[in-house]
Amino acid sequence: MKNIVKKSGLVLAMVAMLSSCDNFDEININPTAANGDQVQVEYFINNSIIGAQMNPDVAERSFVLYWKTAGHQMLSTGISGGSYDDGWSSAYYNSSANWLNAVNTAIQIADEQQAKGIVKPYSGNLKQVARIWRAYLMSELADNFGPIAIEAFQGKNPEFNNLKDVYYFMLAELKDASEKLDVSVSNNSNAKLKNEDPAYGYNYVKWRKYANSMRLRLAMRLSEVDPAKAKQEFEAAAAGDLLRDAADNFQVQEKPGWDDLTGVMSREWNAQIISVTLNNLYIGLGGIKSTDQLAPSFHASVKPANYIGLKFANHFATKTNEPAAGYWLDGLPNMIDPRAYKTFSIPGDFTNPNFSPYPSWDNSSKTTSRNLKDANGAIVKTIDATNTWNAFATGNWGTMASTNEVRAFNGTMPGLSQAFRASKSQRIFFASWETYFLLAEAAVKGWAVPMSGKEAYEEGIKANFAYWGVSSHLSAYLTSEDYNRAGTSVSWSHTTEPAASHTMNYVDGYTNTPGVATILYPKNNLYKNGAVKNDLLTKIITQKFIAQTPWLPLEGWNDHRRLGLPFFENPAVEQPLVNLPALTQSNYMSNQVSFFPQRLRYTSGLRNSNPKGYAQAVEFLGGDDSVFTPLWWAKH
């Protein structure tokens, strides 16, 4: 055991820049373990899986402020405006090193015990589980930063590897480990073993399904840059057992408090207001009327389908390609995806058991009346946001940021359901719907998969509707040809493109004068040069993005980096964004890769403590160590 810790600690110092190996000793040595022959492999696997749930310090910075922001799940400029915080990144990078250190130690112990003949019936399977989990952790780290070291924690100082080699390694590991899992093995000799696996309780059938579905995810990541390898790996994995049922979802129970199992979205000072990206995808999609989803008390607030709201030209930013920029919807949408009202709460809906009262130390969440002011601070308009539904672009709003008290205030905007904030949910790492959407995308590409694209697409929606408890709307939803604000519909067979624009009624918010506005469907230049909004792939990724909210923002960001889908609006530039100089007042109506974050910069710890490794990583990156340098697989 001493030798294992010594080797792991050496590499940890090189890769994670942690202060010493002592912390590793304290975290990972079980009190009952006297030496390497007696220590239990499952302790290290459990430590790694639970650690990766992220304590609140790491979760707030990586899951919320990086992933949910870059992945456009919430209203936040942050990294989407090009900003970066080395402390946040270091917290995640160092924690990830701990998780990888623990799982690699599990593999080392398993190998050493096997060499000495110290094995139990399930020992071989524990090693394969550790390898599968390691592949996930490596993918998470690589998808954030870029090139990483494959041979970290192998008893020697690692060389960094390019992302192609990293992905090939992870795919090979998943293939080999899943094949070596013996699903016939019984754990009866250790009744407590299942308690050391917070995801699957060491159900090896489920671990194999997870490994195969993870292989689908990682193979598809290569689809735009290495299509032959992507196809080969995907088809092989798709022929095996896959994660297709809710009971097979990889998820871990959260709990209140302040430790690794505390909810990743639990910090009260994060408002987690709905993003305009989600709102544009939700509104109109599926053709399900709000009056068919909400109690009669809301019906008077539901607006006509052709009404966009009150126009406040002096208070709401318009220098963005967000299609409803400049308008405030003084009511509820006529039609909206039925998952929207489950994921986010209507302002003023205080009787909703999932209405979030955060922050609990003030009354802001229940303050629905706010003001629009002039430059001198005088009130121009008071807005009561009760029973309204709005979302706005991030960015630099210039003087409007101070004169508009409504657009980013938690009491006036749809906020994330308390179901995801109270640390009582199960955090999802991989769900059945993702398997189906991956299969649907592969079918569209013409790859050999076990079901048709239409069947997989609809099964993915069905699985997610079941999760949200809205299956009563499924039949009507699947046949809908109504466009959302991005110009996409649900029906698989409906691929007619929307017109370039459509007209909607509005009312001038200052004078109450009615008018008719021409509303453009946004041109997404990142996908087929903006000419296509309603093809099969756009439908699949739209549904996948909605389904992955709120648990998998990193995957939403990954898909956008890979494909340019779904449509992400540009941040507003009423004044320049200092950290996003590529976006200007002359080009904000188009999309460019350089307008969106592509990765996290490497930490200062790596630059200072391992300059050779840092130089290798940046060389493999193929560009500056910048937030805007695309990763190898992010070709679109």
C-alpha positions as CSV (number, residue, x, y, z in Angstrom):
1,M,0.0,0.0,0.0
2,K,2.9,2.3,0.9
3,N,4.4,1.8,-2.6
4,I,1.0,2.4,-4.3
5,V,0.5,5.7,-2.5
6,K,4.1,6.8,-3.2
7,K,3.7,6.2,-6.9
8,S,0.3,7.8,-7.2
9,G,1.3,10.8,-5.1
10,L,4.3,11.4,-7.4
11,V,2.3,11.7,-10.5
12,L,-0.4,13.6,-8.7
13,A,2.1,16.2,-7.9
14,M,3.0,16.5,-11.5
15,V,-0.5,16.5,-13.0
16,A,-2.6,18.1,-10.4
17,M,-0.1,20.3,-8.6
18,L,-1.5,19.4,-5.2
19,S,0.6,20.5,-2.3
20,S,1.7,17.1,-1.1
21,C,0.9,13.4,-1.0
22,D,-0.3,13.6,2.6
23,N,-3.8,14.7,1.6
24,F,-4.1,11.6,-0.6
25,D,-3.1,9.4,2.3
26,E,-5.8,11.0,4.5
27,I,-8.5,10.7,1.9
28,N,-7.9,7.3,0.6
29,I,-6.4,5.0,3.2
30,N,-9.2,3.1,4.9
31,P,-8.7,2.9,8.7
32,T,-9.1,-0.9,8.6
33,A,-6.5,-1.3,5.9
34,A,-3.1,-2.3,7.3
35,N,-1.3,-2.9,3.9
36,G,-1.8,-3.3,0.2
37,D,-2.8,-6.9,0.6
38,Q,-5.7,-6.1,2.8
39,V,-7.0,-2.8,1.4
40,Q,-10.2,-3.1,-0.5
41,V,-10.4,-2.0,-4.1
42,E,-14.0,-0.9,-3.7
43,Y,-13.1,1.8,-1.2
44,F,-11.1,3.6,-3.8
45,I,-13.8,3.3,-6.5
46,N,-16.4,4.5,-4.1
47,N,-14.2,7.5,-3.1
48,S,-13.8,8.4,-6.7
49,I,-17.4,8.2,-7.7
50,I,-18.6,10.1,-4.7
51,G,-15.9,12.7,-5.1
52,A,-16.9,13.4,-8.7
53,Q,-20.3,14.5,-7.5
54,M,-18.4,17.7,-6.6
55,N,-18.6,19.4,-3.2
56,P,-20.4,22.8,-3.4
57,D,-17.1,24.7,-3.8
58,V,-16.2,22.8,-7.0
59,A,-19.7,22.3,-8.2
60,E,-20.6,26.0,-8.2
61,R,-17.6,26.9,-10.1
62,S,-17.4,24.1,-12.7
63,F,-20.9,22.7,-13.0
64,V,-22.8,26.0,-12.7
65,L,-20.5,28.9,-13.6
66,Y,-18.6,27.0,-16.3
67,W,-20.7,24.2,-17.7
68,K,-24.2,25.6,-17.3
69,T,-23.0,29.0,-18.6
70,A,-21.0,27.7,-21.6
71,G,-23.8,25.2,-22.2
72,H,-26.5,27.9,-22.3
73,Q,-28.7,26.4,-19.6
74,M,-29.0,29.6,-17.6
75,L,-28.7,33.4,-17.7
76,S,-25.0,34.1,-17.1
77,T,-22.4,35.9,-19.1
78,G,-19.2,34.6,-17.4
79,I,-17.3,32.3,-19.7
80,S,-19.8,32.9,-22.5
81,G,-18.4,36.4,-22.5
82,G,-14.9,35.1,-22.6
83,S,-14.1,35.6,-18.9
84,Y,-12.0,33.0,-17.0
85,D,-11.1,32.4,-13.4
86,D,-7.9,30.5,-12.6
87,G,-9.1,29.7,-9.1
88,W,-12.3,28.1,-10.4
89,S,-10.4,26.1,-12.9
90,S,-7.8,25.0,-10.4
91,A,-10.5,23.8,-8.0
92,Y,-11.9,21.5,-10.6
93,Y,-8.6,20.4,-12.1
94,N,-7.1,19.5,-8.7
95,S,-10.3,17.7,-7.7
96,S,-10.4,15.8,-10.9
97,A,-6.8,14.7,-10.2
98,N,-8.0,13.3,-6.8
99,W,-10.8,11.4,-8.5
100,L,-8.5,9.9,-11.1
101,N,-5.9,9.2,-8.5
102,A,-8.3,7.2,-6.4
103,V,-9.6,5.1,-9.3
104,N,-6.1,4.5,-10.7
105,T,-5.0,3.4,-7.3
106,A,-8.0,0.9,-7.3
107,I,-6.7,-0.5,-10.6
108,Q,-3.1,-0.7,-9.2
109,I,-4.2,-2.5,-6.1
110,A,-6.3,-4.9,-8.1
111,D,-3.4,-5.8,-10.2
112,E,-1.0,-6.2,-7.3
113,Q,-3.5,-8.4,-5.4
114,Q,-4.1,-10.5,-8.4
115,A,-0.4,-11.0,-8.9
116,K,-0.2,-12.3,-5.3
117,G,-3.2,-14.5,-5.7
118,I,-5.3,-12.4,-3.2
119,V,-8.5,-12.4,-5.1
120,K,-12.2,-12.8,-4.5
121,P,-14.8,-14.0,-7.0
122,Y,-15.6,-10.4,-8.0
123,S,-12.1,-8.9,-7.9
124,G,-11.7,-9.0,-11.7
125,N,-15.0,-7.2,-12.1
126,L,-14.0,-4.4,-9.7
127,K,-11.0,-3.7,-11.9
128,Q,-13.1,-3.5,-15.0
129,V,-15.6,-1.2,-13.3
130,A,-12.7,1.1,-12.2
131,R,-11.5,1.2,-15.8
132,I,-14.9,2.1,-17.1
133,W,-15.3,4.9,-14.5
134,R,-11.7,6.1,-15.3
135,A,-12.7,6.5,-19.0
136,Y,-15.5,8.8,-18.0
137,L,-13.4,10.9,-15.7
138,M,-10.7,11.3,-18.4
139,S,-13.3,12.3,-20.9
140,E,-14.7,15.0,-18.5
141,L,-11.2,16.4,-17.9
142,A,-10.3,16.3,-21.6
143,D,-13.5,17.9,-22.7
144,N,-12.9,20.8,-20.4
145,F,-9.2,21.5,-21.0
146,G,-8.1,19.6,-24.1
147,P,-4.9,17.4,-24.2
148,I,-4.2,15.5,-21.0
149,A,-1.8,12.7,-19.9
150,I,-3.0,9.2,-20.6
151,E,-0.4,7.5,-18.4
152,A,-0.9,9.6,-15.3
153,F,-0.9,7.6,-12.0
154,Q,1.1,4.8,-13.6
155,G,4.2,5.2,-11.4
156,K,6.1,7.6,-13.6
157,N,5.9,11.3,-14.5
158,P,3.5,11.5,-17.5
159,E,3.9,12.9,-20.9
160,F,0.8,14.8,-22.2
161,N,-1.0,13.3,-25.2
162,N,-3.0,14.8,-28.0
163,L,-6.7,14.5,-27.9
164,K,-6.9,11.9,-30.7
165,D,-4.7,9.5,-28.7
166,V,-6.7,10.3,-25.5
167,Y,-10.0,9.4,-27.2
168,Y,-8.6,6.3,-28.8
169,F,-7.4,5.2,-25.4
170,M,-10.7,5.8,-23.7
171,L,-12.6,4.0,-26.5
172,A,-10.3,1.0,-26.3
173,E,-10.6,0.9,-22.5
174,L,-14.4,0.9,-22.6
175,K,-14.4,-1.9,-25.2
176,D,-11.9,-4.1,-23.3
177,A,-13.3,-3.5,-19.9
178,S,-16.9,-4.1,-20.9
179,E,-15.9,-7.4,-22.6
180,K,-14.0,-8.6,-19.6
181,L,-16.8,-7.9,-17.2
182,D,-18.2,-11.3,-16.1
183,V,-21.9,-10.6,-15.5
184,S,-22.5,-14.1,-14.1
185,V,-20.3,-13.3,-11.0
186,S,-22.2,-13.2,-7.7
187,N,-21.4,-10.7,-5.0
188,N,-23.0,-12.9,-2.3
189,S,-19.7,-13.4,-0.5
190,N,-19.7,-9.8,0.5
191,A,-23.1,-8.5,1.5
192,K,-21.8,-5.0,2.0
193,L,-20.2,-4.7,-1.4
194,K,-23.1,-3.0,-3.1
195,N,-23.0,-0.2,-0.6
196,E,-19.6,0.8,-2.1
197,D,-21.1,1.6,-5.5
198,P,-23.4,4.6,-5.2
199,A,-24.5,4.3,-8.9
200,Y,-25.2,0.6,-9.6
201,G,-24.6,-1.3,-6.4
202,Y,-22.1,-3.4,-8.4
203,N,-24.7,-4.7,-10.8
204,Y,-22.3,-5.7,-13.5
205,V,-25.0,-5.9,-16.2
206,K,-25.7,-2.3,-15.7
207,W,-22.0,-1.4,-15.7
208,R,-21.7,-3.1,-19.1
209,K,-24.6,-1.2,-20.5
210,Y,-23.1,2.1,-19.2
211,A,-19.7,1.2,-20.7
212,N,-21.3,0.6,-24.1
213,S,-23.4,3.7,-24.0
214,M,-20.4,5.8,-22.9
215,R,-18.6,4.3,-25.9
216,L,-21.4,5.6,-28.1
217,R,-21.0,9.1,-26.6
218,L,-17.3,9.2,-27.1
219,A,-17.4,7.7,-30.6
220,M,-20.0,10.3,-31.7
221,R,-17.7,13.0,-30.3
222,L,-15.3,12.1,-33.1
223,S,-17.9,12.1,-35.9
224,E,-16.9,15.4,-37.5
225,V,-13.2,15.1,-37.3
226,D,-12.6,11.3,-37.6
227,P,-15.7,9.8,-39.1
228,A,-14.3,6.4,-40.0
229,K,-13.1,5.7,-36.4
230,A,-16.3,7.2,-35.0
231,K,-18.4,4.9,-37.2
232,Q,-16.4,1.8,-36.4
233,E,-16.5,2.3,-32.6
234,F,-20.1,3.3,-32.6
235,E,-21.4,0.4,-34.6
236,A,-19.4,-2.1,-32.5
237,A,-20.8,-0.6,-29.2
238,A,-24.3,-0.3,-30.6
239,A,-24.3,-4.1,-31.2
240,G,-24.0,-4.7,-27.4
241,D,-26.2,-4.2,-24.4
242,L,-27.0,-0.5,-24.0
243,L,-28.4,1.8,-21.3
244,R,-32.0,2.0,-22.5
245,D,-34.2,2.0,-19.5
246,A,-34.7,4.5,-16.7
247,A,-33.7,1.8,-14.2
248,D,-30.3,1.7,-15.9
249,N,-29.5,5.4,-15.7
250,F,-26.2,6.2,-14.1
251,Q,-27.2,8.5,-11.2
252,V,-26.1,9.1,-7.7
253,Q,-28.3,10.3,-4.8
254,E,-27.6,13.8,-3.5
255,K,-28.0,14.8,0.1
256,P,-28.2,18.2,1.9
257,G,-25.2,19.5,3.7
258,W,-21.7,20.5,2.6
259,D,-19.8,17.5,1.2
260,D,-19.3,15.6,-2.1
261,L,-22.9,14.4,-2.2
262,T,-24.4,17.9,-1.8
263,G,-26.4,19.0,-4.8
264,V,-24.4,20.5,-7.6
265,M,-27.0,23.2,-8.1
266,S,-27.7,23.9,-4.4
267,R,-25.9,27.2,-3.8
268,E,-28.5,29.7,-3.0
269,W,-26.8,32.8,-4.4
270,N,-26.8,31.3,-7.9
271,A,-30.2,32.5,-9.4
272,Q,-30.1,29.9,-12.2
273,I,-32.6,31.8,-14.3
274,I,-33.7,30.2,-17.6
275,S,-31.4,30.9,-20.6
276,V,-32.8,32.5,-23.7
277,T,-31.4,29.5,-25.7
278,L,-33.7,27.2,-23.8
279,N,-36.6,29.6,-24.1
280,N,-36.3,29.9,-27.9
281,L,-36.3,26.1,-28.1
282,Y,-39.2,25.7,-25.7
283,I,-41.7,28.2,-27.0
284,G,-44.0,26.8,-29.7
285,L,-42.2,23.4,-29.8
286,G,-44.6,20.6,-29.8
287,G,-47.8,22.7,-30.2
288,I,-49.0,22.0,-26.6
289,K,-51.0,24.9,-25.3
290,S,-50.2,26.4,-21.9
291,T,-53.9,26.2,-21.1
292,D,-53.6,22.4,-21.4
293,Q,-50.7,22.3,-19.0
294,L,-51.6,24.8,-16.3
295,A,-54.4,25.2,-13.8
296,P,-57.3,27.5,-14.7
297,S,-56.0,30.3,-12.5
298,F,-53.2,30.8,-15.1
299,H,-55.4,30.8,-18.2
300,A,-56.2,34.5,-18.2
301,S,-52.4,35.2,-18.4
302,V,-51.9,33.0,-21.6
303,K,-51.3,35.2,-24.6
304,P,-52.3,34.6,-28.3
305,A,-49.9,32.6,-30.4
306,N,-49.1,35.6,-32.6
307,Y,-48.3,38.0,-29.8
308,I,-44.7,38.7,-28.9
309,G,-45.2,41.2,-26.0
310,L,-44.4,44.7,-25.0
311,K,-41.7,46.5,-26.8
312,F,-39.3,48.5,-24.7
313,A,-36.8,49.9,-27.2
314,N,-34.8,51.9,-24.6
315,H,-34.6,49.2,-21.9
316,F,-34.0,45.8,-23.5
317,A,-30.9,45.1,-25.6
318,T,-31.3,44.5,-29.3
319,K,-27.7,44.2,-30.4
320,T,-27.9,40.4,-30.5
321,N,-29.3,37.8,-32.9
322,E,-31.8,36.6,-30.3
323,P,-35.1,36.6,-32.3
324,A,-37.3,38.2,-29.6
325,A,-34.8,40.8,-28.4
326,G,-36.4,44.0,-27.3
327,Y,-39.7,42.5,-26.1
328,W,-41.1,41.7,-22.7
329,L,-43.9,39.0,-22.8
330,D,-46.4,40.3,-20.3
331,G,-48.0,36.9,-19.8
332,L,-47.5,33.3,-20.6
333,P,-46.7,31.7,-24.0
334,N,-49.6,30.3,-26.0
335,M,-47.7,27.1,-26.7
336,I,-44.6,25.7,-25.0
337,D,-42.8,22.5,-24.6
338,P,-44.4,20.7,-21.6
339,R,-41.0,20.2,-19.9
340,A,-40.5,24.0,-19.5
341,Y,-43.0,24.5,-16.7
342,K,-41.5,21.5,-14.9
343,T,-37.9,22.6,-15.2
344,F,-38.5,26.3,-14.3
345,S,-41.1,28.0,-12.2
346,I,-43.4,30.8,-13.3
347,P,-42.7,34.0,-11.5
348,G,-45.2,34.6,-8.7
349,D,-46.2,30.9,-8.6
350,F,-45.5,30.7,-4.9
351,T,-47.9,27.7,-4.2
352,N,-45.9,25.5,-6.6
353,P,-44.1,23.0,-4.3
354,N,-41.1,23.3,-6.6
355,F,-40.9,27.1,-6.5
356,S,-37.4,27.9,-5.3
357,P,-37.3,30.4,-2.4
358,Y,-33.6,30.9,-2.8
359,P,-31.8,32.9,-1.5
360,S,-33.5,32.2,1.8
361,W,-32.0,35.2,3.5
362,D,-34.1,37.8,1.6
363,N,-37.4,38.0,-0.2
364,S,-36.0,38.6,-3.7
365,S,-37.5,35.3,-5.1
366,K,-41.0,36.5,-4.2
367,T,-40.5,40.1,-5.3
368,T,-42.2,40.2,-8.7
369,S,-42.6,44.0,-9.2
370,R,-39.6,45.9,-10.5
371,N,-38.9,49.1,-12.4
372,L,-37.6,50.4,-15.7
373,K,-35.8,53.7,-15.1
374,D,-34.4,56.6,-17.0
375,A,-30.7,57.7,-16.9
376,N,-31.4,59.9,-13.9
377,G,-33.0,57.1,-11.9
378,A,-36.6,58.1,-12.3
379,I,-39.2,55.4,-12.8
380,V,-40.4,55.1,-16.4
381,K,-42.4,51.9,-16.0
382,T,-43.2,49.5,-13.2
383,I,-43.6,45.9,-14.3
384,D,-45.3,43.2,-12.4
385,A,-43.8,39.9,-13.6
386,T,-46.4,37.6,-11.9
387,N,-47.5,34.9,-14.4
388,T,-45.1,36.0,-17.1
389,W,-42.4,34.1,-19.0
390,N,-39.3,35.7,-20.3
391,A,-35.6,35.1,-21.0
392,F,-32.9,37.5,-22.3
393,A,-29.5,37.4,-23.9
394,T,-26.4,37.7,-21.8
395,G,-23.6,40.1,-22.6
396,N,-23.0,43.8,-22.2
397,W,-26.2,45.7,-21.9
398,G,-24.5,49.0,-21.5
399,T,-26.6,51.6,-19.7
400,M,-29.6,49.3,-19.9
401,A,-28.0,47.1,-17.3
402,S,-28.6,49.7,-14.6
403,T,-31.9,51.2,-15.9
404,N,-33.6,47.8,-16.3
405,E,-34.3,46.1,-12.9
406,V,-36.4,43.3,-14.4
407,R,-34.4,41.3,-16.9
408,A,-31.9,39.5,-14.6
409,F,-33.7,39.5,-11.3
410,N,-34.7,36.1,-9.7
411,G,-38.2,37.2,-8.7
412,T,-39.2,38.4,-12.2
413,M,-37.7,35.5,-14.3
414,P,-38.4,31.8,-14.5
415,G,-36.0,30.1,-12.1
416,L,-34.8,26.5,-11.8
417,S,-37.1,24.2,-10.0
418,Q,-36.4,23.6,-6.3
419,A,-36.4,19.9,-7.1
420,F,-32.8,20.4,-8.4
421,R,-31.7,22.8,-5.7
422,A,-32.5,21.1,-2.4
423,S,-29.9,18.3,-2.7
424,K,-32.7,15.6,-2.7
425,S,-32.5,14.5,-6.3
426,Q,-30.4,11.9,-8.0
427,R,-27.7,13.5,-10.1
428,I,-27.7,12.0,-13.6
429,F,-24.4,11.3,-15.4
430,F,-25.9,9.3,-18.2
431,A,-29.6,8.6,-19.0
432,S,-31.5,6.3,-21.3
433,W,-32.7,9.2,-23.5
434,E,-29.1,10.0,-24.5
435,T,-28.5,6.5,-25.8
436,Y,-31.6,6.9,-28.0
437,F,-30.6,10.3,-29.3
438,L,-27.1,9.0,-30.1
439,L,-28.6,6.1,-32.0
440,A,-30.9,8.5,-33.9
441,E,-27.9,10.6,-34.9
442,A,-26.0,7.5,-36.0
443,A,-29.0,6.3,-38.1
444,V,-29.2,9.7,-39.8
445,K,-25.5,9.3,-40.7
446,G,-26.3,5.9,-42.2
447,W,-24.4,3.9,-39.6
448,A,-25.5,0.4,-38.7
449,V,-27.6,0.6,-35.5
450,P,-30.3,-1.6,-34.0
451,M,-33.3,0.7,-34.7
452,S,-34.4,3.3,-37.1
453,G,-33.7,7.0,-36.7
454,K,-37.3,7.8,-36.2
455,E,-37.8,5.1,-33.6
456,A,-34.7,6.1,-31.6
457,Y,-35.6,9.8,-31.8
458,E,-39.2,9.2,-30.5
459,E,-38.0,6.7,-27.8
460,G,-35.6,9.4,-26.6
461,I,-38.4,11.9,-26.3
462,K,-40.6,9.3,-24.7
463,A,-38.0,8.4,-22.0
464,N,-37.5,12.1,-21.1
465,F,-41.2,12.8,-21.0
466,A,-41.6,10.0,-18.6
467,Y,-38.8,11.4,-16.4
468,W,-40.7,14.8,-16.3
469,G,-44.1,13.2,-15.8
470,V,-45.6,14.7,-19.0
471,S,-46.3,11.6,-21.0
472,S,-49.9,12.5,-21.4
473,H,-48.8,15.1,-24.0
474,L,-46.5,12.7,-25.9
475,S,-48.7,11.6,-28.7
476,A,-49.7,15.1,-29.8
477,Y,-46.2,16.4,-29.3
478,L,-44.6,13.8,-31.6
479,T,-46.8,14.7,-34.5
480,S,-46.6,18.5,-34.1
481,E,-45.4,20.6,-37.0
482,D,-45.3,23.9,-35.0
483,Y,-42.0,25.7,-35.2
484,N,-40.2,27.0,-32.1
485,R,-38.5,30.4,-32.2
486,A,-35.4,28.7,-33.7
487,G,-37.5,27.4,-36.6
488,T,-37.5,23.7,-35.6
489,S,-40.5,21.4,-35.2
490,V,-40.9,18.0,-33.5
491,S,-42.4,15.7,-36.1
492,W,-39.8,13.5,-37.6
493,S,-41.5,13.5,-41.0
494,H,-41.9,17.3,-41.0
495,T,-38.7,18.8,-42.4
496,T,-40.1,21.8,-44.3
497,E,-38.0,24.8,-43.5
498,P,-39.7,27.8,-42.0
499,A,-39.9,31.1,-43.9
500,A,-37.1,33.5,-43.2
501,S,-39.4,35.5,-40.9
502,H,-43.0,35.8,-39.6
503,T,-45.1,38.6,-38.3
504,M,-46.3,39.0,-34.7
505,N,-48.3,41.6,-32.9
506,Y,-46.8,43.7,-30.1
507,V,-47.7,46.7,-28.0
508,D,-45.4,49.6,-27.4
509,G,-44.6,49.4,-23.7
510,Y,-44.3,53.1,-23.2
511,T,-47.3,54.4,-25.2
512,N,-49.5,51.3,-25.3
513,T,-49.7,51.6,-29.1
514,P,-50.2,48.3,-30.9
515,G,-48.0,47.3,-33.8
516,V,-46.9,44.5,-36.0
517,A,-43.3,43.3,-36.0
518,T,-41.4,41.2,-38.4
519,I,-39.6,38.5,-36.4
520,L,-36.7,36.7,-38.1
521,Y,-36.0,33.0,-37.5
522,P,-32.3,33.1,-36.4
523,K,-29.6,32.3,-39.0
524,N,-27.3,29.7,-37.4
525,N,-24.2,30.2,-39.4
526,L,-22.4,27.4,-37.5
527,Y,-24.6,24.7,-39.0
528,K,-24.9,24.4,-42.8
529,N,-24.2,28.2,-43.1
530,G,-27.5,29.0,-41.5
531,A,-29.5,27.6,-44.4
532,V,-31.1,24.7,-42.4
533,K,-33.2,24.9,-39.3
534,N,-35.5,21.9,-39.4
535,D,-33.6,18.9,-40.7
536,L,-33.4,15.6,-38.8
537,L,-30.1,16.3,-37.1
538,T,-31.3,19.7,-35.8
539,K,-34.4,18.0,-34.4
540,I,-32.3,15.3,-32.6
541,I,-29.9,17.8,-31.0
542,T,-32.8,20.1,-30.1
543,Q,-34.5,17.3,-28.2
544,K,-31.2,16.1,-26.7
545,F,-30.4,19.6,-25.5
546,I,-33.8,19.9,-23.8
547,A,-33.6,16.4,-22.3
548,Q,-30.1,17.0,-20.9
549,T,-31.3,20.0,-19.0
550,P,-30.4,20.5,-16.1
551,W,-28.2,17.5,-15.3
552,L,-25.8,17.4,-18.3
553,P,-24.8,20.9,-19.3
554,L,-21.3,19.7,-20.3
555,E,-22.9,17.4,-23.0
556,G,-24.9,20.3,-24.3
557,W,-21.8,22.4,-24.6
558,N,-20.0,19.4,-26.2
559,D,-22.7,19.1,-28.9
560,H,-22.6,22.8,-29.7
561,R,-18.8,22.7,-30.0
562,R,-19.0,19.7,-32.2
563,L,-21.9,20.6,-34.4
564,G,-22.9,24.2,-33.8
565,L,-26.3,22.9,-32.6
566,P,-28.7,23.8,-31.2
567,F,-28.8,27.6,-32.0
568,F,-27.0,29.6,-29.4
569,E,-27.7,33.3,-29.6
570,N,-24.8,35.8,-29.4
571,P,-24.3,37.8,-26.2
572,A,-25.6,41.3,-26.5
573,V,-23.1,44.0,-27.4
574,E,-24.7,47.3,-26.5
575,Q,-21.2,48.0,-25.5
576,P,-18.1,45.9,-26.3
577,L,-17.3,42.8,-24.4
578,V,-13.7,43.2,-23.3
579,N,-13.0,39.5,-23.2
580,L,-14.9,38.7,-26.4
581,P,-13.4,41.2,-28.9
582,A,-14.4,39.1,-32.0
583,L,-18.0,39.9,-31.4
584,T,-18.8,43.5,-32.4
585,Q,-21.8,45.8,-33.2
586,S,-21.1,45.1,-36.9
587,N,-21.3,41.3,-36.9
588,Y,-23.6,40.3,-34.0
589,M,-26.3,39.1,-36.4
590,S,-24.1,36.2,-37.5
591,N,-22.6,33.3,-35.6
592,Q,-18.9,32.5,-35.6
593,V,-16.9,29.8,-33.6
594,S,-14.9,32.7,-32.1
595,F,-18.0,34.0,-30.4
596,F,-18.4,31.0,-28.2
597,P,-16.1,29.5,-25.5
598,Q,-14.4,26.3,-26.6
599,R,-12.5,25.2,-23.5
600,L,-11.0,26.1,-20.2
601,R,-7.5,27.5,-20.0
602,Y,-4.9,25.3,-18.3
603,T,-4.3,26.3,-14.6
604,S,-1.5,28.5,-13.4
605,G,-0.4,25.5,-11.3
606,L,0.4,23.5,-14.4
607,R,2.2,26.4,-16.1
608,N,4.3,27.1,-13.0
609,S,5.0,23.7,-11.7
610,N,5.3,21.7,-14.9
611,P,6.3,24.0,-17.7
612,K,7.4,21.0,-19.8
613,G,4.0,19.3,-19.5
614,Y,2.3,22.6,-20.1
615,A,4.3,23.2,-23.3
616,Q,3.4,19.7,-24.5
617,A,-0.3,20.3,-23.8
618,V,-0.4,23.6,-25.6
619,E,1.5,22.2,-28.6
620,F,-1.1,19.4,-28.9
621,L,-3.8,22.0,-28.5
622,G,-2.7,23.5,-31.8
623,G,-3.4,27.1,-30.7
624,D,-3.1,29.5,-27.9
625,D,-4.0,28.5,-24.4
626,S,-7.2,30.5,-24.8
627,V,-10.9,30.0,-24.0
628,F,-11.6,30.4,-27.7
629,T,-9.2,27.7,-29.1
630,P,-11.3,24.8,-30.4
631,L,-10.6,21.3,-29.3
632,W,-9.5,18.7,-31.9
633,W,-12.9,17.1,-32.2
634,A,-14.8,20.4,-32.2
635,K,-14.9,20.8,-36.0
636,H,-18.1,22.2,-37.5
